[in-house]
């Protein structure tokens, strides 16, 4: 595929002291969640969603998932996740579940919106996310991201289809 990863795109924007806008991130969510829904319906997970593992295809601007070497069946041990992008439960050795991809997608969204790495966005003591100021003007998007990144598994979307439904309702 011809294109640049979102990590490369973000690096280019950082050089110009820019980041991704809320509309761009919302579009990315709307484009990726159907792909994740299909992947999860086949009992597979990506396992390592990061800006480096997402390519924006040159010919049509659509995102493409990369690094499928980490795809595994649901319930398998979760290993090889890029630090900062994995759900807290991964450190406990919990088996891989679809919401883990959704958590990683939430982290990707925060990184693109802020231009900062996960370690700078997550308070190591309180384990609370520092939300980019741009989300103050986008409370509905912030609510979706809060649910993707909920510290409680029960507070997260149960599936990519459920997250997509919520994202499609946003203006």
Secondary structure, 3 states (H helix, E strand, C coil): CCEEEHHHHHHHHHHCCCCCCHHHHHHHHHHHHHHHHHHHHCCEECCCCCHHHEEEECCCCCEEECCHHHCEECCCECCCCCCCCCCHHHHHCCECCHHHHHHHHHHHHHHHHHCCCHHHHECCCCCCECCCHHHHHCHHHHHHHHHHCCCCHHHCCCCHHHHHHHHHCCC
